[in-house]
Amino acid sequence: VQLVESGGGLVQAGGSLRLSCSASGDIGSIDAFGWFRLAPGREREGVAALYVGTGGANTHYADSVKGRFTISLSNSGNTVYLQMNSLSPADTGIYYCAAVRLWPGITWSDPGDYDYWGQGTQVTVS
């Protein structure tokens, strides 16, 4: 599975951005997608996750982004979006898309539980 992020950039506080993650390869083997961010001086943290396996989709969000960020999947099933609204400088960082093959038993916000990663896209909020 290959993941490629896009959509990062520079935005003013209070603004919005939509990140995209294009997935290719054996997408059918993926149970869930996640978005993580790496801010200067901090560890990589989980921002949002979307379970897409059997039983219906469900989402998870970090408390810091609830009500502002939305993770979603395209109808084609090969693009994951992260809509980010009401951005603040605290949201600045490199945003990574990730995917996991087997969802049961993982911690959605633990980067060590994910199998595939994109290269990241920079988001800067001034």
N, CA and C atoms as an extended XYZ file, in Angstrom:
378
Properties=species:S:1:pos:R:3:atomname:S:1:resname:S:1:resid:I:1 pbc="F F F"
N         0.856       -1.193        0.000 N   VAL     1
C         0.000        0.000        0.000 CA  VAL     1
C         0.885        1.233        0.000 C   VAL     1
N         0.580        2.162       -0.869 N   GLN     2
C         1.323        3.426       -0.944 CA  GLN     2
C         0.380        4.568       -0.605 C   GLN     2
N         0.895        5.508        0.163 N   LEU     3
C         0.105        6.651        0.605 CA  LEU     3
C         0.830        7.928        0.225 C   LEU     3
N         0.110        8.871       -0.360 N   VAL     4
C         0.704       10.144       -0.757 CA  VAL     4
C        -0.195       11.278       -0.281 C   VAL     4
N         0.350       12.121        0.586 N   GLU     5
C        -0.406       13.250        1.116 CA  GLU     5
C        -0.247       14.480        0.240 C   GLU     5
N        -1.236       15.335        0.298 N   SER     6
C        -1.175       16.638       -0.367 CA  SER     6
C        -2.120       17.583        0.348 C   SER     6
N        -1.999       18.861        0.013 N   GLY     7
C        -2.922       19.841        0.543 CA  GLY     7
C        -2.394       20.711        1.658 C   GLY     7
N        -1.177       20.446        2.118 N   GLY     8
C        -0.618       21.281        3.165 CA  GLY     8
C        -0.273       22.660        2.642 C   GLY     8
N         0.078       23.542        3.567 N   GLY     9
C         0.456       24.888        3.166 CA  GLY     9
C         0.461       25.831        4.336 C   GLY     9
N         0.500       27.108        4.018 N   LEU    10
C         0.508       28.177        5.017 CA  LEU    10
C        -0.877       28.799        5.069 C   LEU    10
N        -1.407       28.918        6.270 N   VAL    11
C        -2.741       29.487        6.442 CA  VAL    11
C        -2.748       30.359        7.688 C   VAL    11
N        -3.586       31.360        7.688 N   GLN    12
C        -3.708       32.222        8.866 CA  GLN    12
C        -4.581       31.561        9.919 C   GLN    12
N        -4.343       31.938       11.147 N   ALA    13
C        -5.158       31.423       12.249 CA  ALA    13
C        -6.633       31.712       11.966 C   ALA    13
N        -7.445       30.692       12.256 N   GLY    14
C        -8.875       30.803       11.977 CA  GLY    14
C        -9.265       30.263       10.616 C   GLY    14
N        -8.285       29.988        9.785 N   GLY    15
C        -8.552       29.498        8.444 CA  GLY    15
C        -8.746       27.999        8.379 C   GLY    15
N        -8.868       27.508        7.165 N   SER    16
C        -9.136       26.087        6.932 CA  SER    16
C        -8.196       25.523        5.870 C   SER    16
N        -7.975       24.226        5.970 N   LEU    17
C        -7.241       23.489        4.962 CA  LEU    17
C        -7.876       22.109        4.840 C   LEU    17
N        -7.757       21.522        3.666 N   ARG    18
C        -8.174       20.133        3.504 CA  ARG    18
C        -6.987       19.331        2.994 C   ARG    18
N        -6.578       18.363        3.781 N   LEU    19
C        -5.509       17.466        3.387 CA  LEU    19
C        -6.103       16.246        2.684 C   LEU    19
N        -5.368       15.748        1.715 N   SER    20
C        -5.780       14.546        1.000 CA  SER    20
C        -4.687       13.492        1.116 C   SER    20
N        -5.103       12.260        1.148 N   CYS    21
C        -4.173       11.132        1.181 CA  CYS    21
C        -4.630       10.154        0.104 C   CYS    21
N        -3.853       10.057       -0.944 N   SER    22
C        -4.177        9.148       -2.036 CA  SER    22
C        -3.563        7.783       -1.755 C   SER    22
N        -4.400        6.757       -1.701 N   ALA    23
C        -3.947        5.404       -1.394 CA  ALA    23
C        -3.976        4.544       -2.653 C   ALA    23
N        -2.959        3.720       -2.821 N   SER    24
C        -2.902        2.800       -3.950 CA  SER    24
C        -2.323        1.475       -3.493 C   SER    24
N        -2.454        0.481       -4.330 N   GLY    25
C        -1.990       -0.848       -3.965 CA  GLY    25
C        -3.144       -1.681       -3.430 C   GLY    25
N        -2.854       -2.555       -2.484 N   ASP    26
C        -3.846       -3.474       -1.930 CA  ASP    26
C        -4.707       -2.776       -0.874 C   ASP    26
N        -5.516       -1.826       -1.343 N   ILE    27
C        -6.335       -1.032       -0.420 CA  ILE    27
C        -7.352       -1.906        0.292 C   ILE    27
N        -7.802       -2.961       -0.366 N   GLY    28
C        -8.787       -3.841        0.246 CA  GLY    28
C        -8.312       -4.510        1.525 C   GLY    28
N        -6.991       -4.512        1.731 N   SER    29
C        -6.442       -5.133        2.936 CA  SER    29
C        -6.422       -4.192        4.132 C   SER    29
N        -6.842       -2.952        3.925 N   ILE    30
C        -6.754       -1.923        4.962 CA  ILE    30
C        -8.034       -1.861        5.791 C   ILE    30
N        -7.862       -1.893        7.093 N   ASP    31
C        -8.992       -1.751        8.015 CA  ASP    31
C        -9.254       -0.301        8.396 C   ASP    31
N        -8.205        0.495        8.446 N   ALA    32
C        -8.387        1.861        8.935 CA  ALA    32
C        -7.280        2.772        8.425 C   ALA    32
N        -7.618        4.041        8.329 N   PHE    33
C        -6.670        5.093        7.995 CA  PHE    33
C        -6.581        6.068        9.165 C   PHE    33
N        -5.414        6.647        9.305 N   GLY    34
C        -5.245        7.636       10.363 CA  GLY    34
C        -4.464        8.826        9.863 C   GLY    34
N        -4.634        9.941       10.562 N   TRP    35
C        -3.817       11.133       10.340 CA  TRP    35
C        -3.050       11.412       11.622 C   TRP    35
N        -1.779       11.655       11.476 N   PHE    36
C        -0.910       11.982       12.593 CA  PHE    36
C        -0.196       13.290       12.279 C   PHE    36
N         0.288       13.947       13.324 N   ARG    37
C         1.082       15.146       13.074 CA  ARG    37
C         2.295       15.153       13.981 C   ARG    37
N         3.336       15.782       13.451 N   LEU    38
C         4.591       15.915       14.175 CA  LEU    38
C         4.909       17.393       14.268 C   LEU    38
N         4.855       17.906       15.483 N   ALA    39
C         5.153       19.311       15.723 CA  ALA    39
C         6.563       19.433       16.293 C   ALA    39
N         7.202       20.579       16.078 N   PRO    40
C         8.565       20.756       16.600 CA  PRO    40
C         8.622       20.510       18.094 C   PRO    40
N         9.560       19.674       18.514 N   GLY    41
C         9.757       19.408       19.925 CA  GLY    41
C         8.751       18.457       20.546 C   GLY    41
N         7.905       17.869       19.729 N   ARG    42
C         6.884       16.973       20.252 CA  ARG    42
C         6.939       15.633       19.523 C   ARG    42
N         6.354       14.638       20.142 N   GLU    43
C         6.273       13.335       19.511 CA  GLU    43
C         5.122       13.310       18.498 C   GLU    43
N         5.214       12.363       17.589 N   ARG    44
C         4.127       12.214       16.618 CA  ARG    44
C         2.845       11.855       17.358 C   ARG    44
N         1.765       12.560       17.076 N   GLU    45
C         0.522       12.327       17.786 CA  GLU    45
C        -0.603       12.019       16.809 C   GLU    45
N        -1.512       11.172       17.277 N   GLY    46
C        -2.677       10.849       16.470 CA  GLY    46
C        -3.663       12.005       16.471 C   GLY    46
N        -4.148       12.347       15.304 N   VAL    47
C        -5.106       13.433       15.132 CA  VAL    47
C        -6.506       12.882       14.903 C   VAL    47
N        -6.607       11.915       13.987 N   ALA    48
C        -7.907       11.335       13.658 CA  ALA    48
C        -7.701        9.980       13.014 C   ALA    48
N        -8.718        9.138       13.111 N   ALA    49
C        -8.668        7.827       12.467 CA  ALA    49
C       -10.052        7.464       11.967 C   ALA    49
N       -10.072        6.684       10.902 N   LEU    50
C       -11.318        6.266       10.284 CA  LEU    50
C       -11.258        4.762       10.026 C   LEU    50
N       -12.134        4.023       10.701 N   TYR    51
C       -12.226        2.596       10.471 CA  TYR    51
C       -13.119        2.362        9.265 C   TYR    51
N       -12.629        1.555        8.303 N   VAL    52
C       -13.381        1.332        7.075 CA  VAL    52
C       -13.663       -0.147        6.835 C   VAL    52
N       -13.395       -0.969        7.833 N   GLY    53
C       -13.608       -2.393        7.669 CA  GLY    53
C       -15.070       -2.785        7.766 C   GLY    53
N       -15.299       -4.084        7.934 N   THR    54
C       -16.661       -4.585        8.009 CA  THR    54
C       -17.346       -4.075        9.275 C   THR    54
N       -18.665       -3.948        9.198 N   GLY    55
C       -19.413       -3.488       10.360 CA  GLY    55
C       -19.717       -2.012       10.341 C   GLY    55
N       -19.225       -1.318        9.325 N   GLY    56
C       -19.531        0.104        9.242 CA  GLY    56
C       -18.392        0.982        9.697 C   GLY    56
N       -18.346        2.158        9.139 N   ALA    57
C       -17.263        3.088        9.433 CA  ALA    57
C       -17.459        3.756       10.790 C   ALA    57
N       -16.372        4.047       11.457 N   ASN    58
C       -16.442        4.892       12.644 CA  ASN    58
C       -15.164        5.715       12.729 C   ASN    58
N       -15.259        6.808       13.460 N   THR    59
C       -14.159        7.759       13.509 CA  THR    59
C       -13.690        7.984       14.940 C   THR    59
N       -12.455        8.435       15.044 N   HIS    60
C       -11.855        8.792       16.326 CA  HIS    60
C       -11.098       10.090       16.143 C   HIS    60
N       -11.125       10.939       17.172 N   TYR    61
C       -10.428       12.216       17.103 CA  TYR    61
C        -9.698       12.491       18.402 C   TYR    61
N        -8.579       13.169       18.280 N   ALA    62
C        -7.904       13.693       19.464 CA  ALA    62
C        -8.773       14.792       20.064 C   ALA    62
N        -8.736       14.920       21.379 N   ASP    63
C        -9.557       15.939       22.039 CA  ASP    63
C        -9.250       17.336       21.511 C   ASP    63
N        -8.008       17.566       21.145 N   SER    64
C        -7.589       18.900       20.719 CA  SER    64
C        -8.187       19.316       19.377 C   SER    64
N        -8.719       18.345       18.615 N   VAL    65
C        -9.246       18.688       17.286 CA  VAL    65
C       -10.734       18.395       17.147 C   VAL    65
N       -11.338       17.814       18.158 N   LYS    66
C       -12.765       17.484       18.075 CA  LYS    66
C       -13.585       18.732       17.792 C   LYS    66
N       -14.498       18.601       16.852 N   GLY    67
C       -15.354       19.723       16.487 CA  GLY    67
C       -14.733       20.644       15.454 C   GLY    67
N       -13.429       20.463       15.179 N   ARG    68
C       -12.755       21.315       14.188 CA  ARG    68
C       -12.269       20.511       12.974 C   ARG    68
N       -11.856       19.274       13.206 N   PHE    69
C       -11.327       18.435       12.136 CA  PHE    69
C       -12.321       17.329       11.812 C   PHE    69
N       -12.343       16.940       10.536 N   THR    70
C       -13.197       15.841       10.097 CA  THR    70
C       -12.419       14.939        9.158 C   THR    70
N       -12.393       13.656        9.456 N   ILE    71
C       -11.754       12.669        8.585 CA  ILE    71
C       -12.836       11.978        7.773 C   ILE    71
N       -12.569       11.754        6.499 N   SER    72
C       -13.566       11.121        5.642 CA  SER    72
C       -12.883       10.350        4.520 C   SER    72
N       -13.667        9.533        3.850 N   LEU    73
C       -13.159        8.694        2.757 CA  LEU    73
C       -13.942        9.010        1.495 C   LEU    73
N       -13.246        9.073        0.380 N   SER    74
C       -13.923        9.326       -0.879 CA  SER    74
C       -14.827        8.155       -1.243 C   SER    74
N       -15.795        8.405       -2.112 N   ASN    75
C       -16.699        7.338       -2.547 CA  ASN    75
C       -15.939        6.204       -3.234 C   ASN    75
N       -14.846        6.538       -3.888 N   SER    76
C       -14.052        5.523       -4.560 CA  SER    76
C       -13.233        4.690       -3.580 C   SER    76
N       -13.110        5.195       -2.363 N   GLY    77
C       -12.409        4.444       -1.329 CA  GLY    77
C       -10.905        4.537       -1.394 C   GLY    77
N       -10.363        5.391       -2.249 N   ASN    78
C        -8.908        5.443       -2.372 CA  ASN    78
C        -8.309        6.785       -1.970 C   ASN    78
N        -9.128        7.673       -1.424 N   THR    79
C        -8.611        8.954       -0.937 CA  THR    79
C        -9.207        9.243        0.430 C   THR    79
N        -8.326        9.582        1.356 N   VAL    80
C        -8.741        9.937        2.717 CA  VAL    80
C        -8.514       11.432        2.888 C   VAL    80
N        -9.499       12.098        3.433 N   TYR    81
C        -9.411       13.538        3.614 CA  TYR    81
C        -9.335       13.885        5.100 C   TYR    81
N        -8.711       15.007        5.371 N   LEU    82
C        -8.760       15.599        6.697 CA  LEU    82
C        -9.125       17.069        6.510 C   LEU    82
N       -10.372       17.393        6.794 N   GLN    83
C       -10.829       18.776        6.731 CA  GLN    83
C       -10.499       19.432        8.055 C   GLN    83
N        -9.744       20.513        7.997 N   MET    84
C        -9.299       21.196        9.207 CA  MET    84
C        -9.838       22.614        9.203 C   MET    84
N       -10.651       22.936       10.199 N   ASN    85
C       -11.240       24.262       10.331 CA  ASN    85
C       -10.772       24.931       11.614 C   ASN    85
N       -10.954       26.211       11.680 N   SER    86
C       -10.586       26.999       12.874 CA  SER    86
C        -9.162       26.683       13.314 C   SER    86
N        -8.263       26.727       12.379 N   LEU    87
C        -6.873       26.375       12.668 CA  LEU    87
C        -6.208       27.398       13.565 C   LEU    87
N        -5.309       26.908       14.400 N   SER    88
C        -4.523       27.763       15.284 CA  SER    88
C        -3.050       27.407       15.121 C   SER    88
N        -2.154       28.269       15.591 N   PRO    89
C        -0.725       27.958       15.490 CA  PRO    89
C        -0.362       26.618       16.132 C   PRO    89
N        -1.143       26.177       17.117 N   ALA    90
C        -0.876       24.889       17.768 CA  ALA    90
C        -1.081       23.708       16.821 C   ALA    90
N        -1.742       23.949       15.700 N   ASP    91
C        -1.961       22.880       14.717 CA  ASP    91
C        -0.805       22.755       13.721 C   ASP    91
N         0.171       23.623       13.835 N   THR    92
C         1.321       23.582       12.936 CA  THR    92
C         2.101       22.290       13.098 C   THR    92
N         2.511       21.706       11.985 N   GLY    93
C         3.309       20.497       12.037 CA  GLY    93
C         3.309       19.788       10.696 C   GLY    93
N         4.012       18.677       10.663 N   ILE    94
C         3.982       17.821        9.480 CA  ILE    94
C         2.869       16.802        9.691 C   ILE    94
N         1.970       16.707        8.745 N   TYR    95
C         0.835       15.800        8.852 CA  TYR    95
C         1.093       14.567        7.984 C   TYR    95
N         0.922       13.421        8.614 N   TYR    96
C         1.159       12.144        7.952 CA  TYR    96
C        -0.126       11.335        7.865 C   TYR    96
N        -0.285       10.695        6.749 N   CYS    97
C        -1.356        9.723        6.574 CA  CYS    97
C        -0.796        8.331        6.850 C   CYS    97
N        -1.597        7.495        7.491 N   ALA    98
C        -1.152        6.146        7.822 CA  ALA    98
C        -2.299        5.165        7.621 C   ALA    98
N        -1.956        3.901        7.477 N   ALA    99
C        -2.969        2.865        7.284 CA  ALA    99
C        -2.584        1.617        8.067 C   ALA    99
N        -3.598        0.906        8.521 N   VAL   100
C        -3.374       -0.302        9.305 CA  VAL   100
C        -4.185       -1.435        8.717 C   VAL   100
N        -3.581       -2.631        8.684 N   ARG   101
C        -4.258       -3.789        8.086 CA  ARG   101
C        -5.307       -4.391        9.016 C   ARG   101
N        -4.962       -4.509       10.281 N   LEU   102
C        -5.864       -5.151       11.232 CA  LEU   102
C        -6.199       -4.195       12.360 C   LEU   102
N        -7.454       -3.797       12.447 N   TRP   103
C        -7.887       -2.800       13.426 CA  TRP   103
C        -8.069       -3.362       14.834 C   TRP   103
N        -8.698       -4.522       14.983 N   PRO   104
C        -8.962       -5.020       16.345 CA  PRO   104
C        -7.704       -5.100       17.184 C   PRO   104
N        -7.797       -4.521       18.371 N   GLY   105
C        -6.689       -4.620       19.305 CA  GLY   105
C        -5.704       -3.482       19.257 C   GLY   105
N        -5.815       -2.585       18.264 N   ILE   106
C        -4.853       -1.502       18.196 CA  ILE   106
C        -5.347       -0.298       18.990 C   ILE   106
N        -4.428        0.597       19.259 N   THR   107
C        -4.761        1.901       19.824 CA  THR   107
C        -4.712        2.889       18.668 C   THR   107
N        -5.837        3.496       18.338 N   TRP   108
C        -5.931        4.273       17.100 CA  TRP   108
C        -4.906        5.391       17.039 C   TRP   108
N        -4.504        5.919       18.183 N   SER   109
C        -3.599        7.057       18.213 CA  SER   109
C        -2.130        6.671       18.369 C   SER   109
N        -1.846        5.384       18.368 N   ASP   110
C        -0.465        4.923       18.530 CA  ASP   110
C         0.172        4.713       17.166 C   ASP   110
N         1.136        5.544       16.785 N   PRO   111
C         1.734        5.392       15.463 CA  PRO   111
C         2.404        4.036       15.269 C   PRO   111
N         2.837        3.417       16.335 N   GLY   112
C         3.489        2.117       16.232 CA  GLY   112
C         2.564        1.003       15.775 C   GLY   112
N         1.263        1.241       15.819 N   ASP   113
C         0.295        0.211       15.425 CA  ASP   113
C        -0.049        0.263       13.941 C   ASP   113
N         0.467        1.243       13.228 N   TYR   114
C         0.136        1.395       11.815 CA  TYR   114
C         1.209        0.767       10.935 C   TYR   114
N         0.752        0.257        9.790 N   ASP   115
C         1.637       -0.503        8.913 CA  ASP   115
C         2.234        0.311        7.767 C   ASP   115
N         1.520        1.306        7.311 N   TYR   116
C         1.955        2.057        6.135 CA  TYR   116
C         1.891        3.550        6.420 C   TYR   116
N         2.836        4.274        5.827 N   TRP   117
C         2.930        5.714        6.066 CA  TRP   117
C         3.211        6.464        4.782 C   TRP   117
N         2.656        7.675        4.707 N   GLY   118
C         3.016        8.575        3.642 CA  GLY   118
C         4.238        9.387        4.031 C   GLY   118
N         4.611       10.287        3.135 N   GLN   119
C         5.840       11.062        3.354 CA  GLN   119
C         5.601       12.331        4.168 C   GLN   119
N         4.352       12.710        4.339 N   GLY   120
C         4.009       13.873        5.140 CA  GLY   120
C         3.814       15.129        4.314 C   GLY   120
N         3.013       16.034        4.850 N   THR   121
C         2.799       17.335        4.223 CA  THR   121
C         2.804       18.399        5.313 C   THR   121
N         3.481       19.507        5.052 N   GLN   122
C         3.663       20.543        6.062 CA  GLN   122
C         2.432       21.441        6.138 C   GLN   122
N         1.994       21.673        7.365 N   VAL   123
C         0.923       22.636        7.638 CA  VAL   123
C         1.485       23.684        8.586 C   VAL   123
N         1.408       24.943        8.195 N   THR   124
C         1.887       26.037        9.018 CA  THR   124
C         0.761       27.031        9.204 C   THR   124
N         0.449       27.299       10.480 N   VAL   125
C        -0.616       28.251       10.809 CA  VAL   125
C         0.032       29.461       11.475 C   VAL   125
N        -0.145       30.612       10.898 N   SER   126
C         0.511       31.822       11.435 CA  SER   126
C        -0.462       32.689       12.214 C   SER   126
